[in-house]
Amino acid sequence: MQAEDLQQIKKIIDESLEEKLEEKLEEKLEEKLEEKLEEKLEEKLEEKLEKFKDEIITSTKEQFDEHTEQLEKIKIELAKKPTIDDFENWREKKVEPMERDVDKLKYIHKEEWKKLPDSGTVSRILVSEGIK
């Protein structure tokens, strides 16, 4: 073999090695680039998911607080309303004594009471005279 042949073989081997090295470098670069892109995409996705999750939590909490306030207002309004016990106490304090007083009046004026016209006539007369 001559030096020229050796040079050609060396050149072919160098070119082949260079091509293989470039291919391997390209593959490695592509792999690294893909890894970095995937990492960045995952980070961005996680950031967006966290942001979205925070927005949902915030809006849900605001709505919950708003409904809680409304419920509290309703509870306050309901507490102001009279209960059955309140009505019964009022009846015991006001209506029953009045019924007894009416019975007493009927007894005292039993003769005049019998002479009174029906309740409809009495009501019309009281309205016409401005008493009722």
C-alpha positions as protocol buffer text, in pm:
chain_id: "A"
residue {
  index: 1
  type: MET
  ca { x: 0 y: 0 z: 0 }
}
residue {
  index: 2
  type: GLN
  ca { x: 116 y: 335 z: -83 }
}
residue {
  index: 3
  type: ALA
  ca { x: 98 y: 653 z: 110 }
}
residue {
  index: 4
  type: GLU
  ca { x: -161 y: 787 z: -125 }
}
residue {
  index: 5
  type: ASP
  ca { x: -384 y: 486 z: -62 }
}
residue {
  index: 6
  type: LEU
  ca { x: -332 y: 524 z: 309 }
}
residue {
  index: 7
  type: GLN
  ca { x: -427 y: 892 z: 282 }
}
residue {
  index: 8
  type: GLN
  ca { x: -745 y: 801 z: 98 }
}
residue {
  index: 9
  type: ILE
  ca { x: -833 y: 534 z: 355 }
}
residue {
  index: 10
  type: LYS
  ca { x: -759 y: 781 z: 633 }
}
residue {
  index: 11
  type: LYS
  ca { x: -972 y: 1042 z: 460 }
}
residue {
  index: 12
  type: ILE
  ca { x: -1263 y: 796 z: 414 }
}
residue {
  index: 13
  type: ILE
  ca { x: -1235 y: 682 z: 777 }
}
residue {
  index: 14
  type: ASP
  ca { x: -1220 y: 1046 z: 897 }
}
residue {
  index: 15
  type: GLU
  ca { x: -1522 y: 1137 z: 686 }
}
residue {
  index: 16
  type: SER
  ca { x: -1709 y: 833 z: 808 }
}
residue {
  index: 17
  type: LEU
  ca { x: -1617 y: 907 z: 1168 }
}
residue {
  index: 18
  type: GLU
  ca { x: -1711 y: 1270 z: 1122 }
}
residue {
  index: 19
  type: GLU
  ca { x: -2049 y: 1170 z: 976 }
}
residue {
  index: 20
  type: LYS
  ca { x: -2109 y: 925 z: 1259 }
}
residue {
  index: 21
  type: LEU
  ca { x: -2004 y: 1187 z: 1514 }
}
residue {
  index: 22
  type: GLU
  ca { x: -2234 y: 1446 z: 1357 }
}
residue {
  index: 23
  type: GLU
  ca { x: -2521 y: 1197 z: 1352 }
}
residue {
  index: 24
  type: LYS
  ca { x: -2464 y: 1106 z: 1716 }
}
residue {
  index: 25
  type: LEU
  ca { x: -2432 y: 1473 z: 1814 }
}
residue {
  index: 26
  type: GLU
  ca { x: -2749 y: 1554 z: 1623 }
}
residue {
  index: 27
  type: GLU
  ca { x: -2934 y: 1267 z: 1791 }
}
residue {
  index: 28
  type: LYS
  ca { x: -2810 y: 1374 z: 2134 }
}
residue {
  index: 29
  type: LEU
  ca { x: -2898 y: 1736 z: 2064 }
}
residue {
  index: 30
  type: GLU
  ca { x: -3245 y: 1638 z: 1948 }
}
residue {
  index: 31
  type: GLU
  ca { x: -3293 y: 1420 z: 2255 }
}
residue {
  index: 32
  type: LYS
  ca { x: -3177 y: 1698 z: 2487 }
}
residue {
  index: 33
  type: LEU
  ca { x: -3391 y: 1951 z: 2303 }
}
residue {
  index: 34
  type: GLU
  ca { x: -3695 y: 1725 z: 2326 }
}
residue {
  index: 35
  type: GLU
  ca { x: -3629 y: 1667 z: 2697 }
}
residue {
  index: 36
  type: LYS
  ca { x: -3599 y: 2041 z: 2760 }
}
residue {
  index: 37
  type: LEU
  ca { x: -3912 y: 2112 z: 2557 }
}
residue {
  index: 38
  type: GLU
  ca { x: -4104 y: 1846 z: 2747 }
}
residue {
  index: 39
  type: GLU
  ca { x: -3981 y: 1986 z: 3079 }
}
residue {
  index: 40
  type: LYS
  ca { x: -4079 y: 2339 z: 2979 }
}
residue {
  index: 41
  type: LEU
  ca { x: -4418 y: 2222 z: 2852 }
}
residue {
  index: 42
  type: GLU
  ca { x: -4478 y: 2032 z: 3174 }
}
residue {
  index: 43
  type: GLU
  ca { x: -4378 y: 2336 z: 3379 }
}
residue {
  index: 44
  type: LYS
  ca { x: -4607 y: 2563 z: 3178 }
}
residue {
  index: 45
  type: LEU
  ca { x: -4890 y: 2312 z: 3201 }
}
residue {
  index: 46
  type: GLU
  ca { x: -4841 y: 2277 z: 3576 }
}
residue {
  index: 47
  type: GLU
  ca { x: -4834 y: 2657 z: 3615 }
}
residue {
  index: 48
  type: LYS
  ca { x: -5154 y: 2693 z: 3416 }
}
residue {
  index: 49
  type: LEU
  ca { x: -5319 y: 2410 z: 3607 }
}
residue {
  index: 50
  type: GLU
  ca { x: -5218 y: 2568 z: 3939 }
}
residue {
  index: 51
  type: LYS
  ca { x: -5346 y: 2905 z: 3825 }
}
residue {
  index: 52
  type: PHE
  ca { x: -5673 y: 2751 z: 3707 }
}
residue {
  index: 53
  type: LYS
  ca { x: -5707 y: 2554 z: 4029 }
}
residue {
  index: 54
  type: ASP
  ca { x: -5646 y: 2871 z: 4233 }
}
residue {
  index: 55
  type: GLU
  ca { x: -5907 y: 3059 z: 4029 }
}
residue {
  index: 56
  type: ILE
  ca { x: -6161 y: 2781 z: 4084 }
}
residue {
  index: 57
  type: ILE
  ca { x: -6086 y: 2771 z: 4456 }
}
residue {
  index: 58
  type: THR
  ca { x: -6112 y: 3149 z: 4484 }
}
residue {
  index: 59
  type: SER
  ca { x: -6438 y: 3174 z: 4291 }
}
residue {
  index: 60
  type: THR
  ca { x: -6586 y: 2879 z: 4479 }
}
residue {
  index: 61
  type: LYS
  ca { x: -6489 y: 3034 z: 4812 }
}
residue {
  index: 62
  type: GLU
  ca { x: -6639 y: 3368 z: 4709 }
}
residue {
  index: 63
  type: GLN
  ca { x: -6964 y: 3200 z: 4607 }
}
residue {
  index: 64
  type: PHE
  ca { x: -6970 y: 2995 z: 4925 }
}
residue {
  index: 65
  type: ASP
  ca { x: -6910 y: 3307 z: 5135 }
}
residue {
  index: 66
  type: GLU
  ca { x: -7184 y: 3491 z: 4945 }
}
residue {
  index: 67
  type: HIS
  ca { x: -7430 y: 3207 z: 5006 }
}
residue {
  index: 68
  type: THR
  ca { x: -7326 y: 3189 z: 5370 }
}
residue {
  index: 69
  type: GLU
  ca { x: -7397 y: 3562 z: 5406 }
}
residue {
  index: 70
  type: GLN
  ca { x: -7737 y: 3515 z: 5243 }
}
residue {
  index: 71
  type: LEU
  ca { x: -7814 y: 3227 z: 5475 }
}
residue {
  index: 72
  type: GLU
  ca { x: -7714 y: 3435 z: 5776 }
}
residue {
  index: 73
  type: LYS
  ca { x: -7946 y: 3714 z: 5660 }
}
residue {
  index: 74
  type: ILE
  ca { x: -8227 y: 3463 z: 5617 }
}
residue {
  index: 75
  type: LYS
  ca { x: -8162 y: 3324 z: 5966 }
}
residue {
  index: 76
  type: ILE
  ca { x: -8178 y: 3676 z: 6110 }
}
residue {
  index: 77
  type: GLU
  ca { x: -8503 y: 3747 z: 5926 }
}
residue {
  index: 78
  type: LEU
  ca { x: -8651 y: 3416 z: 6040 }
}
residue {
  index: 79
  type: ALA
  ca { x: -8551 y: 3492 z: 6397 }
}
residue {
  index: 80
  type: LYS
  ca { x: -8755 y: 3813 z: 6374 }
}
residue {
  index: 81
  type: LYS
  ca { x: -9069 y: 3627 z: 6264 }
}
residue {
  index: 82
  type: PRO
  ca { x: -9312 y: 3518 z: 6533 }
}
residue {
  index: 83
  type: THR
  ca { x: -9322 y: 3150 z: 6617 }
}
residue {
  index: 84
  type: ILE
  ca { x: -9616 y: 2931 z: 6712 }
}
residue {
  index: 85
  type: ASP
  ca { x: -9518 y: 2978 z: 7076 }
}
residue {
  index: 86
  type: ASP
  ca { x: -9530 y: 3356 z: 7026 }
}
residue {
  index: 87
  type: PHE
  ca { x: -9881 y: 3329 z: 6880 }
}
residue {
  index: 88
  type: GLU
  ca { x: -9999 y: 3107 z: 7161 }
}
residue {
  index: 89
  type: ASN
  ca { x: -9852 y: 3339 z: 7424 }
}
residue {
  index: 90
  type: TRP
  ca { x: -10017 y: 3636 z: 7255 }
}
residue {
  index: 91
  type: ARG
  ca { x: -10346 y: 3448 z: 7243 }
}
residue {
  index: 92
  type: GLU
  ca { x: -10319 y: 3360 z: 7611 }
}
residue {
  index: 93
  type: LYS
  ca { x: -10236 y: 3719 z: 7704 }
}
residue {
  index: 94
  type: LYS
  ca { x: -10480 y: 3903 z: 7475 }
}
residue {
  index: 95
  type: VAL
  ca { x: -10756 y: 3691 z: 7330 }
}
residue {
  index: 96
  type: GLU
  ca { x: -10854 y: 3475 z: 7624 }
}
residue {
  index: 97
  type: PRO
  ca { x: -10889 y: 3770 z: 7869 }
}
residue {
  index: 98
  type: MET
  ca { x: -11087 y: 3957 z: 7602 }
}
residue {
  index: 99
  type: GLU
  ca { x: -11318 y: 3656 z: 7562 }
}
residue {
  index: 100
  type: ARG
  ca { x: -11374 y: 3653 z: 7936 }
}
residue {
  index: 101
  type: ASP
  ca { x: -11444 y: 4029 z: 7933 }
}
residue {
  index: 102
  type: VAL
  ca { x: -11696 y: 3982 z: 7652 }
}
residue {
  index: 103
  type: ASP
  ca { x: -11862 y: 3704 z: 7852 }
}
residue {
  index: 104
  type: LYS
  ca { x: -11883 y: 3939 z: 8152 }
}
residue {
  index: 105
  type: LEU
  ca { x: -12035 y: 4213 z: 7937 }
}
residue {
  index: 106
  type: LYS
  ca { x: -12288 y: 3969 z: 7796 }
}
residue {
  index: 107
  type: TYR
  ca { x: -12382 y: 3862 z: 8146 }
}
residue {
  index: 108
  type: ILE
  ca { x: -12413 y: 4217 z: 8279 }
}
residue {
  index: 109
  type: HIS
  ca { x: -12617 y: 4331 z: 7979 }
}
residue {
  index: 110
  type: LYS
  ca { x: -12785 y: 4002 z: 7895 }
}
residue {
  index: 111
  type: GLU
  ca { x: -13124 y: 4159 z: 7824 }
}
residue {
  index: 112
  type: GLU
  ca { x: -12982 y: 4433 z: 7600 }
}
residue {
  index: 113
  type: TRP
  ca { x: -12754 y: 4180 z: 7434 }
}
residue {
  index: 114
  type: LYS
  ca { x: -13051 y: 3978 z: 7319 }
}
residue {
  index: 115
  type: LYS
  ca { x: -13205 y: 4289 z: 7160 }
}
residue {
  index: 116
  type: LEU
  ca { x: -12896 y: 4367 z: 6945 }
}
residue {
  index: 117
  type: PRO
  ca { x: -12929 y: 4320 z: 6569 }
}
residue {
  index: 118
  type: ASP
  ca { x: -12709 y: 4063 z: 6388 }
}
residue {
  index: 119
  type: SER
  ca { x: -12334 y: 4127 z: 6365 }
}
residue {
  index: 120
  type: GLY
  ca { x: -12345 y: 4234 z: 5997 }
}
residue {
  index: 121
  type: THR
  ca { x: -12592 y: 4515 z: 6076 }
}
residue {
  index: 122
  type: VAL
  ca { x: -12385 y: 4624 z: 6377 }
}
residue {
  index: 123
  type: SER
  ca { x: -12069 y: 4634 z: 6164 }
}
residue {
  index: 124
  type: ARG
  ca { x: -12237 y: 4844 z: 5890 }
}
residue {
  index: 125
  type: ILE
  ca { x: -12369 y: 5092 z: 6146 }
}
residue {
  index: 126
  type: LEU
  ca { x: -12027 y: 5122 z: 6314 }
}
residue {
  index: 127
  type: VAL
  ca { x: -11861 y: 5177 z: 5975 }
}
residue {
  index: 128
  type: SER
  ca { x: -12118 y: 5438 z: 5871 }
}
residue {
  index: 129
  type: GLU
  ca { x: -12063 y: 5626 z: 6197 }
}
residue {
  index: 130
  type: GLY
  ca { x: -11685 y: 5611 z: 6154 }
}
residue {
  index: 131
  type: ILE
  ca { x: -11629 y: 5403 z: 6468 }
}
residue {
  index: 132
  type: LYS
  ca { x: -11500 y: 5101 z: 6284 }
}
